Amino acid sequence: MDIAWEELKTWKKSSYLLVDTRGKTAYGHGHIPGAVCLEDVKIEELAASKILVFYCTYGEKSRETAQSFQKKGISCRNLTGGYRSWLWAENEELSREEVSRYDRQIILPQVGIEGQKKLKHASVLIIGAGGLGAPAALYLAGAGVGRIGIMDADAVSCSNLQRQIIHSMDREQQNKALSAKETMEKLNDMIQVTAYPEFLTPENAEEIISDYDFVLDAVDNFETKFLINDVCVLLEKPFCHGGILRFEGQVMTYVPGEGPCYRCVFEEIPSPGQVQNCSEAGVIGAIAGIIGSIQALEAIKYLLGIGELLTGKIYVMDGLKMKSRIISIGGKNPACKVCGKSPVIRSIKENEGEYQLPLRCVSYTR
């Protein structure tokens, strides 16, 4: 009844037909070349001239299917290990270890083997290795994003550990970007992590951001948030903004040509003391974990080209009341200084005075 892929390869292709039992959606997102979808065919008509070889994801459910047709007198086999056995043996871009590591997301129809290849060849820059950057970095590393940059000039302190889960007690006073890199590489040694133990400034922002496919804004000061936005708009780079305070959080995503930017909504950098930060008002660590994870999800969806992104809208969460809502913000603001009808910010370096960066650049939550 069972047959391994290695043995099946020795058969003449004209003597058998592969039948995918996983359903149309999974079949459409990736299947063994030459296979037909069980839902699209009549088995009795196919069985006249060929041996049918059934397969599912792991070769377990398809065995039951093969047995049921065998009882009807149809000549069939079951592929041991299913679709995964073929991936392990025939895929050239992903190693067997990679297929095993990312197995639980590869079996998702929205990801599949082609989606995992996209992630492997993609790059994400995380600016801020604090409360938001920590969970985002861990989940992007775990998902197999091939190249991740992590940027932060701050050092790990004891008060960070309540929410910045990528760091540990033995790394106090170590640079956060370097600490994050160490943890990410221990989680997944199959990706490339670049640490930037420095501030994001008008002098270095364009050069660094231009090297990545997607950017995460995980910082805690508005000057840097506006700098990230403006650079990404000018370079036509997508990015995801995240913000947290007390028990609340928000997320929005900018995609060039598809919706408003951060400056369209918030317009100008608040005056000092106008808006409290987490060191003044406090924050619960779990909120940082939730919002940072949503940012990672937005990056993954963008890189895979799946689902609906938070473009033209803001996701807002109230953790105390356990309520969330999505606020529609529509299209671009015609008066936006960077992407409006008459933009005045055309060069970051020519508008350095717009970003009065603090003396100490910190992660989103201190």
Stockholm file with secondary structure:
# STOCKHOLM 1.0

chainA/1-366         MDIAWEELKTWKKSSYLLVDTRGKTAYGHGHIPGAVCLEDVKIEELAASKILVFYCTYGEKSRETAQSFQKKGISCRNLTGGYRSWLWAENEELSREEVSRYDRQIILPQVGIEGQKKLKHASVLIIGAGGLGAPAALYLAGAGVGRIGIMDADAVSCSNLQRQIIHSMDREQQNKALSAKETMEKLNDMIQVTAYPEFLTPENAEEIISDYDFVLDAVDNFETKFLINDVCVLLEKPFCHGGILRFEGQVMTYVPGEGPCYRCVFEEIPSPGQVQNCSEAGVIGAIAGIIGSIQALEAIKYLLGIGELLTGKIYVMDGLKMKSRIISIGGKNPACKVCGKSPVIRSIKENEGEYQLPLRCVSYTR
#=GR chainA/1-366 SS CEECHHHHTTSCGGGEEEEECSCHHHHHTCCCTTCEEGGGSCHHHHTTTSEEEEECSSSSHHHHHHHHHHTTTCCEEEETTHHHHHHHHHCSSSCHHHHHHTHHHHTSTTTHHHHHHHHHTCEEEEECCSTTHHHHHHHHHHHTCSEEEEECCCBCCGGGGGTCTTCCGGGTTSBHHHHHHHHHHHHCTTSEEEEECSCCCTTTHHHHHTTCSEEEECBSCHHHHHHHHHHHHHHTCCEEEEEEEBTEEEEEEECTTSSCCHHHHHCSCCCTTSSCCHHHHCBCHHHHHHHHHHHHHHHHHHHHTCSCCCTTEEEEEETTTTEEEEEECCSCCTTCTTTSSSCSCCCTGGGGGGCCCCSSCCBSCC
#=GC SS_cons         CEECHHHHTTSCGGGEEEEECSCHHHHHTCCCTTCEEGGGSCHHHHTTTSEEEEECSSSSHHHHHHHHHHTTTCCEEEETTHHHHHHHHHCSSSCHHHHHHTHHHHTSTTTHHHHHHHHHTCEEEEECCSTTHHHHHHHHHHHTCSEEEEECCCBCCGGGGGTCTTCCGGGTTSBHHHHHHHHHHHHCTTSEEEEECSCCCTTTHHHHHTTCSEEEECBSCHHHHHHHHHHHHHHTCCEEEEEEEBTEEEEEEECTTSSCCHHHHHCSCCCTTSSCCHHHHCBCHHHHHHHHHHHHHHHHHHHHTCSCCCTTEEEEEETTTTEEEEEECCSCCTTCTTTSSSCSCCCTGGGGGGCCCCSSCCBSCC
//
